[in-house]
């Protein structure tokens, strides 16, 4: 099988376990593929040289396994119909909010004969400034690969903000919620 991109599980774990807002979820699939032919799956094995956080991998796999089971799919290591691959990425970005200097007209001020007095006494200058907000965004991709020809047939992508300061219980719940939303449209109904 052609090896997919390297998996950055540490970034994936931060994303899934720490998103405060629901992630944006989208999916794509091969419209010519017969998804009703799928029953059994196996996890795409990580290459031996990929560093991964084992506990987080297990948490993610368990969440996917639960969702697959509720949809009627079963794991089969010997002869799967499809393989599941996970990828995760993280990037740092900056959002600048606020506005620049503002002027506010007051009630006291100059006269029409002396407009410069208006600018000195009747207006207030405020520097509201800009507020940079540095944040991390994560992306989790699940790819389902046809085991017969090693071609991807479905891909689900979740993108959201990362907040790593959550409790273990909150991380577990967010993992379950993210995976449920990610697999909501699998198998596709066409």
C-alpha positions in Angstrom: 0.0 0.0 0.0 1.2 3.5 -0.7 2.3 5.2 2.5 0.2 8.2 3.3 1.6 11.4 4.8 3.4 11.2 8.1 1.1 11.4 11.1 1.7 14.0 13.8 -0.3 12.5 16.7 0.8 15.0 19.2 -0.8 17.8 17.3 -3.9 15.7 16.7 -4.2 15.0 20.4 -4.1 18.7 21.2 -6.7 19.4 18.6 -9.2 16.7 19.5 -8.8 17.0 23.3 -8.7 20.7 23.6 -11.2 22.4 21.2 -13.5 24.8 23.1 -15.8 25.4 20.1 -17.1 22.6 17.9 -14.8 22.0 15.0 -15.7 22.7 11.4 -16.4 19.4 9.8 -16.5 18.4 6.2 -16.3 15.2 4.2 -15.5 14.1 0.7 -16.1 10.8 -1.0 -15.8 8.8 -4.2 -19.4 9.0 -5.6 -18.7 6.0 -7.8 -17.8 3.7 -4.9 -20.4 1.3 -3.5 -20.3 1.9 0.3 -22.9 -0.8 0.9 -20.2 -3.4 0.1 -18.2 -2.4 3.3 -18.5 -4.4 6.5 -15.0 -5.0 7.9 -12.2 -2.5 8.6 -8.7 -2.5 10.0 -6.6 0.4 11.2 -3.8 1.6 8.9 -0.7 0.9 10.9 1.7 3.7 11.8 5.2 3.5 10.4 7.6 2.4 13.1 9.6 5.7 13.0 6.6 7.9 13.7 6.6 9.3 17.3 3.1 9.1 18.7 1.3 9.6 22.0 0.0 6.1 22.6 -2.7 7.0 25.1 -4.2 9.6 22.6 -4.0 7.2 19.7 -5.9 4.7 21.8 -8.5 7.3 22.8 -9.0 8.3 19.2 -9.2 4.7 17.9 -11.7 3.8 20.6 -13.9 6.7 19.7 -13.8 5.8 16.0 -14.4 2.1 16.9 -17.5 3.0 18.9 -18.9 5.1 16.0 -18.1 2.4 13.5 -19.8 -0.2 15.7 -23.0 1.9 15.9 -23.0 2.1 12.1 -22.7 -1.7 11.8 -19.0 -2.0 10.9 -16.6 -4.5 12.6 -12.9 -4.8 12.9 -11.3 -7.6 11.0 -7.5 -7.8 11.0 -7.4 -10.7 8.4 -9.6 -9.5 5.5 -10.9 -6.0 5.9 -12.9 -4.2 3.3 -11.4 -0.9 4.1 -8.6 0.7 6.2 -8.8 3.7 8.4 -5.9 6.2 8.5 -5.6 9.2 10.9 -3.6 12.4 10.3 -3.3 15.4 12.5 -1.7 18.8 12.0 -1.3 22.0 14.0 -0.5 25.6 13.0 -0.1 28.8 14.9 -1.9 31.9 13.6 -2.7 35.4 14.7 -6.0 37.3 14.6 -5.8 41.0 15.2 -9.0 42.5 16.7 -10.0 46.0 17.8 -9.7 49.3 16.0 -7.3 52.1 15.6 -7.6 55.6 17.1 -11.1 57.0 17.4 -12.5 60.5 17.9 -15.6 61.3 19.9 -17.3 64.7 19.7 -18.3 66.2 23.0 -20.9 68.7 23.9 -18.5 71.4 24.9 -16.4 73.0 22.3 -15.6 75.8 20.0 -17.8 78.0 17.9 -18.3 78.3 14.2 -16.0 81.3 14.2 -13.2 79.4 15.9 -13.4 75.7 14.7 -9.9 75.0 16.0 -11.2 75.3 19.5 -13.7 72.6 18.7 -10.9 70.2 17.9 -9.1 71.0 21.2 -12.0 71.2 23.7 -15.0 69.4 22.2 -13.5 66.2 20.8 -11.8 63.4 22.7 -9.1 61.3 21.2 -9.0 57.7 22.3 -6.4 55.2 21.4 -8.4 51.9 21.5 -5.6 50.0 19.7 -5.3 46.6 18.3 -5.3 43.4 20.2 -3.3 40.5 18.7 -4.6 37.1 19.6 -2.2 34.2 18.9 -3.9 30.9 18.7 -3.3 27.4 17.5 -5.6 25.6 15.0 -5.7 21.9 14.6 -6.8 19.7 11.7 -7.8 16.0 12.1 -8.3 13.9 9.0 -9.8 10.4 8.8 -9.2 8.7 5.5 -11.0 5.4 4.6 -9.1 3.4 2.0 -10.5 0.6 -0.1 -8.5 -2.4 0.9 -8.9 -4.0 -2.6 -7.0 -1.3 -4.5 -5.5 1.0 -1.8 -7.5 3.9 -3.1 -9.1 6.5 -0.7 -12.9 6.3 -0.9 -14.0 8.7 1.9 -12.3 11.5 3.9 -13.6 13.4 6.9 -11.8 16.6 8.0 -12.4 18.5 11.3 -10.7 21.9 11.9 -10.9 23.9 15.0 -9.1 26.0 17.7 -6.8 24.2 20.2 -7.0 24.8 23.9 -4.9 22.4 25.9 -5.9 23.5 29.4 -8.9 21.1 29.7 -9.5 18.3 32.2 -9.1 14.7 31.3 -12.9 14.2 31.4 -13.4 17.2 29.1 -10.8 15.9 26.7 -12.5 12.5 26.6 -15.9 14.1 25.9 -14.5 16.4 23.2 -12.8 13.4 21.6 -16.1 11.5 21.5 -18.0 14.5 20.2 -15.5 15.4 17.5 -15.3 11.8 16.2 -19.1 11.5 16.2 -19.5 14.7 14.2 -16.6 13.7 11.9 -18.3 10.3 11.1 -21.8 11.7 11.0 -21.9 11.5 7.2 -20.3 8.1 6.8 -21.3 6.1 5.0 -22.5 8.7 2.5 -26.1 8.5 1.3 -26.2 9.1 -2.4 
